[in-house]
Amino acid sequence: MDTIVDTAAVVVTPEGVVIDATPAALELIGVTIDELKAAPRGAFAARPIDPSEQAALREQWEQAGTPEIGGETTIRRADGVDVRVRYVVGRRADGMFGVVLRRAEARPNAPDTMFGLGDVLTAWRAAERRLETITADSPEWSSVQQEITRLRETYQKLFEARRQSA
């Protein structure tokens, strides 16, 4: 696998079949590579996945050209412990998909989120433009500044994860 070893990364086929994973990913999920490869799709999802909802999301994603996506979700490790993770999915040069995982700070029962890398950049730039229109002594200024910081950090983490999954 051509990623940094201490990064939790999984390589999957376009059909979602796991073909490789880093030791950090195996440790995060709590399985061996053989167990991960043998597990059915969705085996480590903490919440049941509605097949029709998943199919609709996949269709939209494919129609959009399979852009890089990221978000946060909760996985259920092999030992039954729920762990909140931030993820990025991107197409690799070999046609496979790289999935980079990192532990997230949110509670395991927090709602799942999903977004495109471009969406984060667009929101970041919009927040910066909004900040330019308000004064520093405005009550809104602090919250917009915090939003910019959060979006910048999210974008940087996603961009780094994308680089590592390539």
TILOVEX-19478 format. One line per field, with one value per atom (N, C-alpha, C): residue number from 1; residue in three letters; atom name; x, y, z. Coordinates in Angstrom, 3 decimals. Layout:
N
resi: (NUM, ...) $
resn: (ALA, ...) $
name: (CA, ...) $
u: (X, ...) $
v: (Y, ...) $
w: (Z, ...) $
% end
This chain:
166
resi: (1, 1, 1, 2, 2, 2, 3, 3, 3, 4, 4, 4, 5, 5, 5, 6, 6, 6, 7, 7, 7, 8, 8, 8, 9, 9, 9, 10, 10, 10, 11, 11, 11, 12, 12, 12, 13, 13, 13, 14, 14, 14, 15, 15, 15, 16, 16, 16, 17, 17, 17, 18, 18, 18, 19, 19, 19, 20, 20, 20, 21, 21, 21, 22, 22, 22, 23, 23, 23, 24, 24, 24, 25, 25, 25, 26, 26, 26, 27, 27, 27, 28, 28, 28, 29, 29, 29, 30, 30, 30, 31, 31, 31, 32, 32, 32, 33, 33, 33, 34, 34, 34, 35, 35, 35, 36, 36, 36, 37, 37, 37, 38, 38, 38, 39, 39, 39, 40, 40, 40, 41, 41, 41, 42, 42, 42, 43, 43, 43, 44, 44, 44, 45, 45, 45, 46, 46, 46, 47, 47, 47, 48, 48, 48, 49, 49, 49, 50, 50, 50, 51, 51, 51, 52, 52, 52, 53, 53, 53, 54, 54, 54, 55, 55, 55, 56, 56, 56, 57, 57, 57, 58, 58, 58, 59, 59, 59, 60, 60, 60, 61, 61, 61, 62, 62, 62, 63, 63, 63, 64, 64, 64, 65, 65, 65, 66, 66, 66, 67, 67, 67, 68, 68, 68, 69, 69, 69, 70, 70, 70, 71, 71, 71, 72, 72, 72, 73, 73, 73, 74, 74, 74, 75, 75, 75, 76, 76, 76, 77, 77, 77, 78, 78, 78, 79, 79, 79, 80, 80, 80, 81, 81, 81, 82, 82, 82, 83, 83, 83, 84, 84, 84, 85, 85, 85, 86, 86, 86, 87, 87, 87, 88, 88, 88, 89, 89, 89, 90, 90, 90, 91, 91, 91, 92, 92, 92, 93, 93, 93, 94, 94, 94, 95, 95, 95, 96, 96, 96, 97, 97, 97, 98, 98, 98, 99, 99, 99, 100, 100, 100, 101, 101, 101, 102, 102, 102, 103, 103, 103, 104, 104, 104, 105, 105, 105, 106, 106, 106, 107, 107, 107, 108, 108, 108, 109, 109, 109, 110, 110, 110, 111, 111, 111, 112, 112, 112, 113, 113, 113, 114, 114, 114, 115, 115, 115, 116, 116, 116, 117, 117, 117, 118, 118, 118, 119, 119, 119, 120, 120, 120, 121, 121, 121, 122, 122, 122, 123, 123, 123, 124, 124, 124, 125, 125, 125, 126, 126, 126, 127, 127, 127, 128, 128, 128, 129, 129, 129, 130, 130, 130, 131, 131, 131, 132, 132, 132, 133, 133, 133, 134, 134, 134, 135, 135, 135, 136, 136, 136, 137, 137, 137, 138, 138, 138, 139, 139, 139, 140, 140, 140, 141, 141, 141, 142, 142, 142, 143, 143, 143, 144, 144, 144, 145, 145, 145, 146, 146, 146, 147, 147, 147, 148, 148, 148, 149, 149, 149, 150, 150, 150, 151, 151, 151, 152, 152, 152, 153, 153, 153, 154, 154, 154, 155, 155, 155, 156, 156, 156, 157, 157, 157, 158, 158, 158, 159, 159, 159, 160, 160, 160, 161, 161, 161, 162, 162, 162, 163, 163, 163, 164, 164, 164, 165, 165, 165, 166, 166, 166) $
resn: (MET, MET, MET, ASP, ASP, ASP, THR, THR, THR, ILE, ILE, ILE, VAL, VAL, VAL, ASP, ASP, ASP, THR, THR, THR, ALA, ALA, ALA, ALA, ALA, ALA, VAL, VAL, VAL, VAL, VAL, VAL, VAL, VAL, VAL, THR, THR, THR, PRO, PRO, PRO, GLU, GLU, GLU, GLY, GLY, GLY, VAL, VAL, VAL, VAL, VAL, VAL, ILE, ILE, ILE, ASP, ASP, ASP, ALA, ALA, ALA, THR, THR, THR, PRO, PRO, PRO, ALA, ALA, ALA, ALA, ALA, ALA, LEU, LEU, LEU, GLU, GLU, GLU, LEU, LEU, LEU, ILE, ILE, ILE, GLY, GLY, GLY, VAL, VAL, VAL, THR, THR, THR, ILE, ILE, ILE, ASP, ASP, ASP, GLU, GLU, GLU, LEU, LEU, LEU, LYS, LYS, LYS, ALA, ALA, ALA, ALA, ALA, ALA, PRO, PRO, PRO, ARG, ARG, ARG, GLY, GLY, GLY, ALA, ALA, ALA, PHE, PHE, PHE, ALA, ALA, ALA, ALA, ALA, ALA, ARG, ARG, ARG, PRO, PRO, PRO, ILE, ILE, ILE, ASP, ASP, ASP, PRO, PRO, PRO, SER, SER, SER, GLU, GLU, GLU, GLN, GLN, GLN, ALA, ALA, ALA, ALA, ALA, ALA, LEU, LEU, LEU, ARG, ARG, ARG, GLU, GLU, GLU, GLN, GLN, GLN, TRP, TRP, TRP, GLU, GLU, GLU, GLN, GLN, GLN, ALA, ALA, ALA, GLY, GLY, GLY, THR, THR, THR, PRO, PRO, PRO, GLU, GLU, GLU, ILE, ILE, ILE, GLY, GLY, GLY, GLY, GLY, GLY, GLU, GLU, GLU, THR, THR, THR, THR, THR, THR, ILE, ILE, ILE, ARG, ARG, ARG, ARG, ARG, ARG, ALA, ALA, ALA, ASP, ASP, ASP, GLY, GLY, GLY, VAL, VAL, VAL, ASP, ASP, ASP, VAL, VAL, VAL, ARG, ARG, ARG, VAL, VAL, VAL, ARG, ARG, ARG, TYR, TYR, TYR, VAL, VAL, VAL, VAL, VAL, VAL, GLY, GLY, GLY, ARG, ARG, ARG, ARG, ARG, ARG, ALA, ALA, ALA, ASP, ASP, ASP, GLY, GLY, GLY, MET, MET, MET, PHE, PHE, PHE, GLY, GLY, GLY, VAL, VAL, VAL, VAL, VAL, VAL, LEU, LEU, LEU, ARG, ARG, ARG, ARG, ARG, ARG, ALA, ALA, ALA, GLU, GLU, GLU, ALA, ALA, ALA, ARG, ARG, ARG, PRO, PRO, PRO, ASN, ASN, ASN, ALA, ALA, ALA, PRO, PRO, PRO, ASP, ASP, ASP, THR, THR, THR, MET, MET, MET, PHE, PHE, PHE, GLY, GLY, GLY, LEU, LEU, LEU, GLY, GLY, GLY, ASP, ASP, ASP, VAL, VAL, VAL, LEU, LEU, LEU, THR, THR, THR, ALA, ALA, ALA, TRP, TRP, TRP, ARG, ARG, ARG, ALA, ALA, ALA, ALA, ALA, ALA, GLU, GLU, GLU, ARG, ARG, ARG, ARG, ARG, ARG, LEU, LEU, LEU, GLU, GLU, GLU, THR, THR, THR, ILE, ILE, ILE, THR, THR, THR, ALA, ALA, ALA, ASP, ASP, ASP, SER, SER, SER, PRO, PRO, PRO, GLU, GLU, GLU, TRP, TRP, TRP, SER, SER, SER, SER, SER, SER, VAL, VAL, VAL, GLN, GLN, GLN, GLN, GLN, GLN, GLU, GLU, GLU, ILE, ILE, ILE, THR, THR, THR, ARG, ARG, ARG, LEU, LEU, LEU, ARG, ARG, ARG, GLU, GLU, GLU, THR, THR, THR, TYR, TYR, TYR, GLN, GLN, GLN, LYS, LYS, LYS, LEU, LEU, LEU, PHE, PHE, PHE, GLU, GLU, GLU, ALA, ALA, ALA, ARG, ARG, ARG, ARG, ARG, ARG, GLN, GLN, GLN, SER, SER, SER, ALA, ALA, ALA) $
name: (N, CA, C, N, CA, C, N, CA, C, N, CA, C, N, CA, C, N, CA, C, N, CA, C, N, CA, C, N, CA, C, N, CA, C, N, CA, C, N, CA, C, N, CA, C, N, CA, C, N, CA, C, N, CA, C, N, CA, C, N, CA, C, N, CA, C, N, CA, C, N, CA, C, N, CA, C, N, CA, C, N, CA, C, N, CA, C, N, CA, C, N, CA, C, N, CA, C, N, CA, C, N, CA, C, N, CA, C, N, CA, C, N, CA, C, N, CA, C, N, CA, C, N, CA, C, N, CA, C, N, CA, C, N, CA, C, N, CA, C, N, CA, C, N, CA, C, N, CA, C, N, CA, C, N, CA, C, N, CA, C, N, CA, C, N, CA, C, N, CA, C, N, CA, C, N, CA, C, N, CA, C, N, CA, C, N, CA, C, N, CA, C, N, CA, C, N, CA, C, N, CA, C, N, CA, C, N, CA, C, N, CA, C, N, CA, C, N, CA, C, N, CA, C, N, CA, C, N, CA, C, N, CA, C, N, CA, C, N, CA, C, N, CA, C, N, CA, C, N, CA, C, N, CA, C, N, CA, C, N, CA, C, N, CA, C, N, CA, C, N, CA, C, N, CA, C, N, CA, C, N, CA, C, N, CA, C, N, CA, C, N, CA, C, N, CA, C, N, CA, C, N, CA, C, N, CA, C, N, CA, C, N, CA, C, N, CA, C, N, CA, C, N, CA, C, N, CA, C, N, CA, C, N, CA, C, N, CA, C, N, CA, C, N, CA, C, N, CA, C, N, CA, C, N, CA, C, N, CA, C, N, CA, C, N, CA, C, N, CA, C, N, CA, C, N, CA, C, N, CA, C, N, CA, C, N, CA, C, N, CA, C, N, CA, C, N, CA, C, N, CA, C, N, CA, C, N, CA, C, N, CA, C, N, CA, C, N, CA, C, N, CA, C, N, CA, C, N, CA, C, N, CA, C, N, CA, C, N, CA, C, N, CA, C, N, CA, C, N, CA, C, N, CA, C, N, CA, C, N, CA, C, N, CA, C, N, CA, C, N, CA, C, N, CA, C, N, CA, C, N, CA, C, N, CA, C, N, CA, C, N, CA, C, N, CA, C, N, CA, C, N, CA, C, N, CA, C, N, CA, C, N, CA, C, N, CA, C, N, CA, C, N, CA, C, N, CA, C, N, CA, C, N, CA, C, N, CA, C, N, CA, C, N, CA, C, N, CA, C, N, CA, C, N, CA, C, N, CA, C, N, CA, C, N, CA, C, N, CA, C, N, CA, C, N, CA, C, N, CA, C) $
u: (0.857, 0.000, 0.895, 0.597, 1.464, 0.996, 0.648, 0.305, 1.256, 1.228, 2.045, 1.504, 2.363, 1.964, 1.133, 1.408, 0.645, -0.691, -1.041, -2.334, -3.314, -4.506, -5.538, -6.149, -5.819, -6.300, -6.695, -7.761, -8.278, -8.409, -8.088, -8.265, -9.410, -10.361, -11.512, -11.683, -12.296, -12.617, -13.803, -14.093, -15.280, -16.581, -16.571, -17.746, -17.786, -16.758, -16.735, -16.069, -15.339, -14.646, -13.278, -12.995, -11.712, -10.602, -9.517, -8.376, -7.092, -7.050, -5.854, -6.195, -5.353, -5.526, -4.206, -3.986, -2.775, -2.941, -1.829, -1.925, -2.734, -2.616, -3.369, -4.876, -5.307, -6.732, -7.208, -6.407, -6.778, -6.888, -5.971, -6.013, -7.250, -7.563, -8.723, -10.014, -10.131, -11.344, -11.314, -10.120, -9.988, -10.065, -9.501, -9.554, -8.206, -8.083, -6.948, -7.325, -6.361, -6.654, -7.588, -7.400, -8.288, -9.717, -9.883, -11.225, -11.889, -11.102, -11.649, -12.082, -11.242, -11.575, -12.801, -12.986, -14.105, -15.412, -15.338, -16.535, -17.454, -18.759, -19.679, -19.684, -20.095, -20.192, -21.085, -20.670, -21.451, -21.290, -20.409, -20.250, -19.801, -19.117, -18.586, -19.342, -20.506, -21.346, -22.031, -21.997, -22.622, -24.145, -24.637, -26.072, -26.443, -27.607, -28.024, -28.053, -27.646, -27.616, -28.821, -29.646, -30.805, -30.280, -30.446, -29.910, -30.411, -31.687, -32.200, -31.603, -31.413, -30.788, -29.330, -28.635, -27.241, -27.130, -28.047, -28.034, -28.292, -29.211, -29.510, -28.308, -27.651, -26.456, -25.360, -25.160, -24.119, -24.422, -25.680, -26.056, -25.768, -26.144, -25.870, -24.366, -23.610, -22.159, -21.542, -21.986, -21.456, -21.847, -23.084, -23.530, -22.726, -22.234, -21.409, -19.950, -19.623, -18.250, -17.387, -17.983, -17.293, -16.263, -16.717, -15.776, -15.356, -14.262, -13.819, -14.887, -15.166, -16.135, -15.520, -16.055, -15.588, -16.726, -16.454, -17.476, -17.086, -18.087, -17.901, -18.997, -18.642, -19.587, -19.090, -19.872, -19.481, -19.340, -18.217, -18.018, -18.133, -18.463, -18.483, -17.333, -16.335, -15.176, -15.608, -14.729, -15.016, -15.330, -14.782, -15.041, -16.330, -17.089, -18.361, -18.300, -17.110, -16.948, -17.213, -18.067, -18.343, -17.261, -16.774, -15.718, -16.136, -16.060, -16.364, -15.142, -15.357, -14.248, -14.594, -13.558, -13.626, -13.050, -13.670, -13.216, -13.144, -12.321, -12.228, -12.149, -12.932, -12.920, -12.527, -11.515, -11.087, -10.591, -10.768, -10.301, -8.782, -8.173, -6.725, -6.368, -5.113, -4.642, -4.896, -4.939, -5.153, -6.628, -7.540, -8.960, -9.651, -8.885, -9.461, -9.798, -10.411, -10.721, -9.938, -9.381, -8.710, -9.648, -9.743, -10.556, -9.601, -9.472, -8.599, -9.484, -9.139, -9.917, -9.074, -9.704, -9.060, -10.094, -9.648, -10.568, -11.050, -12.310, -12.901, -13.247, -13.359, -13.633, -15.105, -15.992, -17.434, -17.866, -19.007, -19.590, -19.950, -19.837, -20.196, -21.640, -22.555, -23.949, -24.280, -23.271, -23.501, -24.009, -24.797, -25.308, -24.171, -24.370, -23.390, -23.410, -22.256, -22.163, -21.431, -21.715, -21.007, -20.936, -19.799, -19.629, -18.501, -18.495, -17.417, -16.319, -15.107, -13.974, -14.224, -14.802, -15.132, -16.167, -17.109, -18.131, -17.507, -16.514, -15.849, -15.120, -14.411, -13.685, -14.655, -15.768, -16.768, -17.333, -17.663, -18.191, -17.156, -15.893, -14.804, -14.693, -14.651, -14.505, -15.716, -16.918, -18.127, -18.085, -17.609, -17.497, -16.482, -15.395, -14.402, -15.007, -15.793, -16.449, -17.449, -18.178, -19.142, -18.422, -17.255, -16.493, -16.075, -15.785, -15.369, -16.483, -17.723, -18.861, -19.327, -18.730, -19.146, -17.969, -18.290, -17.227, -16.751, -15.517, -14.902, -15.606, -16.321, -17.027, -18.445, -18.823, -20.141, -20.179, -21.309, -21.415, -21.263, -21.626, -21.532, -20.077, -19.221, -17.841, -17.137, -17.268, -16.605, -17.094, -18.399, -18.912, -18.480, -18.435, -17.970, -16.482, -15.720, -14.290, -14.081, -14.873, -14.787, -15.174, -16.189, -16.609, -15.485, -14.812, -13.689, -12.586, -12.265, -11.224, -11.591, -12.846, -13.304, -13.250, -13.727, -13.723, -12.296, -11.405, -10.013, -9.373, -9.595, -9.036, -9.609, -10.908, -11.541, -10.952, -10.823, -10.274, -8.841, -8.040, -6.645, -6.546, -7.383, -7.372, -7.807, -8.856, -9.310, -8.257, -7.642, -6.616, -5.436, -5.014, -3.914, -4.301, -5.519, -5.983, -6.028, -6.455, -6.487, -5.073, -4.137, -2.745, -2.233, -2.593, -2.104, -2.776, -4.014, -4.709, -4.343, -3.674, -3.347, -2.362) $
v: (-1.176, 0.000, 1.228, 2.179, 3.338, 4.535, 4.314, 5.408, 5.361, 6.388, 6.423, 5.381, 4.550, 3.393, 3.762, 4.885, 5.203, 5.884, 6.023, 6.552, 5.394, 5.553, 4.527, 4.685, 3.775, 3.854, 2.474, 2.448, 1.213, 1.442, 0.426, 0.495, -0.434, 0.111, -0.671, -0.556, -1.594, -1.569, -0.640, -0.278, 0.533, -0.120, -1.432, -2.139, -2.177, -1.651, -1.599, -2.782, -3.589, -4.747, -4.301, -4.619, -4.250, -5.110, -4.428, -5.185, -4.954, -3.916, -3.653, -2.682, -2.661, -1.729, -1.580, -0.419, -0.185, -0.796, -1.053, -1.544, -0.603, 0.696, 1.652, 1.497, 1.222, 1.011, -0.266, -1.315, -2.585, -2.433, -1.678, -1.432, -0.615, 0.404, 1.244, 0.427, -0.472, -1.279, -2.517, -2.929, -4.065, -5.419, -5.498, -6.739, -7.020, -8.224, -8.558, -8.218, -8.205, -7.920, -8.977, -10.233, -11.290, -11.105, -10.715, -10.466, -9.281, -8.241, -7.069, -7.421, -8.160, -8.555, -9.458, -10.303, -11.252, -10.626, -9.484, -8.864, -8.328, -8.486, -7.921, -6.398, -5.748, -4.287, -3.836, -2.809, -2.261, -2.993, -3.989, -4.800, -3.970, -2.860, -2.076, -0.758, -0.654, 0.523, 0.420, 1.479, 1.470, 1.547, 2.144, 2.250, 1.464, 0.844, 0.096, 1.010, 0.477, 1.246, 0.836, 1.812, 1.551, 1.318, 0.114, -0.195, 0.738, 1.131, 2.015, 3.419, 3.879, 5.190, 5.167, 4.081, 3.945, 3.894, 3.174, 3.083, 4.448, 5.224, 6.556, 7.480, 7.443, 8.264, 7.886, 6.575, 6.108, 6.552, 6.470, 6.893, 8.373, 9.205, 10.644, 10.898, 10.188, 10.363, 9.983, 8.867, 8.422, 9.382, 9.893, 10.857, 12.152, 12.472, 13.677, 13.418, 12.196, 11.884, 11.348, 10.839, 10.317, 11.298, 12.527, 13.489, 13.024, 13.583, 13.260, 13.699, 12.817, 13.147, 12.865, 13.488, 13.272, 13.470, 13.232, 13.434, 12.803, 12.624, 11.941, 10.918, 9.803, 8.741, 7.979, 7.039, 6.184, 4.766, 4.145, 2.744, 1.903, 0.673, -0.267, -1.236, -1.145, -2.025, -3.482, -4.392, -5.819, -6.202, -5.452, -5.756, -5.102, -4.445, -3.851, -2.419, -1.837, -0.453, 0.504, 1.504, 2.524, 3.592, 3.961, 4.959, 5.956, 7.224, 8.279, 8.493, 8.550, 8.746, 9.827, 10.492, 11.411, 10.629, 10.731, 9.953, 10.803, 10.352, 10.928, 9.763, 9.852, 8.835, 9.516, 8.974, 9.543, 8.470, 8.726, 7.791, 7.857, 6.686, 6.576, 6.496, 6.684, 6.626, 5.260, 4.201, 2.846, 2.489, 3.452, 3.205, 2.725, 2.344, 1.933, 3.192, 2.991, 4.116, 3.987, 5.096, 5.152, 5.770, 5.145, 5.662, 5.915, 7.162, 7.523, 7.820, 7.217, 7.357, 8.001, 8.841, 9.411, 9.479, 9.243, 9.386, 10.830, 10.994, 12.323, 12.568, 13.813, 14.202, 14.082, 14.076, 14.083, 12.811, 12.903, 11.740, 10.681, 9.403, 8.351, 8.425, 9.013, 9.077, 10.358, 11.165, 12.375, 11.977, 12.849, 12.512, 12.424, 11.563, 11.438, 12.686, 13.020, 14.137, 13.653, 14.288, 13.982, 15.258, 15.479, 16.661, 16.423, 17.234, 17.196, 18.155, 17.864, 18.724, 20.129, 20.220, 21.522, 22.271, 21.527, 22.161, 22.863, 22.217, 22.803, 24.080, 24.025, 25.196, 26.337, 26.030, 27.045, 27.694, 26.868, 27.407, 28.258, 27.829, 28.570, 29.958, 30.003, 31.286, 32.185, 31.590, 32.379, 32.980, 32.210, 32.722, 33.860, 33.738, 34.828, 36.098, 35.948, 37.120, 37.732, 36.878, 37.357, 38.117, 37.629, 38.278, 39.687, 39.876, 41.194, 42.228, 41.766, 42.696, 43.080, 42.505, 42.826, 43.402, 44.152, 44.780, 43.824, 44.021, 43.145, 43.201, 44.287, 44.373, 43.794, 43.292, 42.680, 41.304, 40.932, 39.601, 38.480, 38.747, 37.746, 37.491, 38.498, 38.393, 37.177, 36.973, 35.854, 34.512, 34.369, 33.081, 32.813, 33.834, 33.650, 33.311, 33.949, 33.654, 32.189, 31.703, 30.300, 29.358, 29.741, 28.926, 28.834, 29.959, 29.974, 29.050, 29.117, 28.255, 26.787, 26.442, 25.055, 24.579, 25.412, 25.033, 24.901, 25.812, 25.735, 24.444, 24.114, 22.873, 21.652, 21.658, 20.531, 20.375, 21.495, 21.446, 20.928, 21.428, 20.993, 19.505, 19.006, 17.584, 16.750, 17.199, 16.466, 16.476, 17.630, 17.731, 16.821, 16.798, 15.926, 14.468, 14.138, 12.749, 12.360, 13.277, 13.019, 12.732, 13.545, 13.363, 11.996, 11.580, 10.302, 9.109, 9.297, 8.165, 8.000, 8.976, 8.925, 7.827) $
w: (0.000, 0.000, 0.000, -0.857, -1.008, -0.199, 1.053, 1.956, 3.138, 3.921, 5.123, 6.088, 6.642, 7.438, 8.657, 9.317, 10.523, 10.226, 8.959, 8.564, 8.422, 8.977, 8.828, 7.438, 6.542, 5.170, 4.670, 3.885, 3.306, 1.809, 1.009, -0.434, -0.800, -1.567, -2.000, -3.507, -4.081, -5.507, -5.726, -6.986, -7.245, -6.753, -6.602, -6.086, -4.559, -3.902, -2.448, -1.775, -2.524, -1.960, -1.434, -0.174, 0.432, -0.167, -0.607, -1.137, -0.350, 0.481, 1.277, 2.400, 3.411, 4.531, 5.253, 5.819, 6.598, 7.985, 8.673, 10.051, 10.953, 10.738, 11.556, 11.342, 10.125, 9.853, 10.521, 10.428, 11.046, 12.564, 13.145, 14.596, 14.972, 14.186, 14.452, 14.423, 13.450, 13.290, 14.191, 14.581, 15.487, 14.799, 13.591, 12.815, 12.153, 11.602, 10.754, 9.318, 8.436, 7.028, 6.453, 6.816, 6.305, 6.799, 8.067, 8.606, 7.907, 7.644, 6.967, 5.549, 4.839, 3.468, 3.417, 4.429, 4.446, 4.938, 5.583, 6.160, 5.053, 5.230, 4.245, 4.321, 3.231, 3.224, 4.360, 5.079, 6.171, 7.491, 7.525, 8.738, 9.939, 9.715, 10.828, 11.027, 10.405, 10.602, 11.965, 12.717, 14.043, 13.951, 12.860, 12.657, 11.397, 11.399, 10.200, 8.979, 7.858, 6.615, 5.774, 5.416, 4.563, 3.141, 2.596, 1.262, 0.165, 0.205, -0.845, -0.720, 0.516, 0.741, 0.272, 0.599, 0.184, -1.340, -1.993, -3.456, -4.089, -3.515, -4.046, -3.895, -2.727, -2.524, -3.511, -3.688, -4.606, -6.041, -6.430, -7.787, -7.997, -7.025, -7.118, -7.199, -6.383, -6.346, -7.682, -8.245, -9.543, -10.647, -10.624, -11.626, -11.552, -10.363, -10.179, -10.555, -10.979, -11.384, -10.255, -9.200, -8.010, -7.448, -7.130, -6.535, -5.147, -4.665, -3.310, -2.330, -1.385, -0.353, 1.003, 1.991, 3.352, 4.307, 5.555, 6.556, 7.867, 8.700, 9.980, 10.138, 10.727, 11.020, 12.236, 12.657, 13.772, 13.260, 13.579, 13.225, 14.499, 14.307, 15.427, 15.203, 16.066, 15.982, 16.145, 15.797, 15.928, 17.373, 18.350, 19.762, 20.285, 19.399, 19.776, 20.253, 20.337, 20.796, 19.633, 19.868, 18.858, 18.891, 17.721, 17.584, 16.506, 16.838, 15.876, 14.994, 13.662, 12.728, 11.716, 11.260, 10.131, 8.955, 7.788, 6.637, 5.379, 4.451, 3.113, 2.145, 1.075, 0.034, -1.261, -1.936, -3.206, -4.152, -5.450, -6.466, -6.564, -6.638, -6.789, -8.267, -8.579, -9.965, -10.603, -9.784, -10.320, -10.492, -10.253, -10.417, -9.153, -8.165, -6.887, -6.076, -4.911, -4.032, -2.741, -2.296, -1.006, 0.013, 1.171, 2.265, 3.426, 3.824, 4.931, 6.134, 7.268, 8.497, 9.582, 10.374, 11.564, 12.669, 13.886, 15.020, 15.072, 15.435, 15.557, 17.017, 17.377, 18.756, 19.132, 18.153, 18.442, 19.165, 19.838, 20.516, 19.478, 19.810, 18.856, 18.369, 19.171, 18.742, 17.967, 17.627, 16.841, 15.452, 14.820, 13.488, 12.462, 11.480, 10.409, 9.541, 8.981, 8.039, 6.795, 5.664, 4.431, 3.597, 2.962, 2.147, 1.161, 0.120, -0.848, -0.449, -0.865, -0.552, -1.084, -2.270, -2.852, -2.035, -1.424, -0.590, 0.610, 1.211, 2.379, 1.971, 0.842, 0.362, 0.048, -0.585, -0.911, 0.358, 1.349, 2.616, 3.337, 3.293, 3.928, 3.299, 1.970, 1.262, 1.511, 1.544, 1.807, 3.211, 4.177, 5.549, 5.613, 4.863, 4.840, 4.240, 3.180, 2.588, 3.565, 4.288, 5.282, 6.398, 6.819, 7.886, 7.479, 6.190, 5.702, 5.791, 5.907, 5.914, 7.311, 8.342, 9.705, 10.490, 11.508, 12.298, 13.390, 13.821, 14.820, 16.169, 16.455, 17.740, 17.677, 16.512, 16.346, 17.020, 17.637, 18.260, 17.225, 15.981, 14.921, 14.508, 14.673, 14.202, 14.806, 16.092, 16.762, 16.236, 16.043, 15.568, 14.128, 13.295, 11.915, 11.908, 12.768, 12.878, 13.294, 14.233, 14.665, 13.527, 12.751, 11.607, 10.577, 10.326, 9.379, 9.868, 11.134, 11.703, 11.543, 11.868, 11.746, 10.294, 9.363, 7.945, 7.408, 7.808, 7.374, 7.859, 9.139, 9.689, 8.988, 8.722, 8.021, 6.628, 5.908, 4.554, 4.572, 5.492, 5.568, 5.889, 6.799, 7.131, 5.939, 5.241, 4.062, 2.966, 2.747, 1.711, 2.040, 3.299, 3.715, 3.564, 3.948, 3.797, 2.330, 1.464, 0.020, -0.489, -0.060, -0.494, -0.056, 1.148, 1.675, 1.015, 0.486, -0.126, -1.589, -2.163, -3.603, -3.933) $
% end
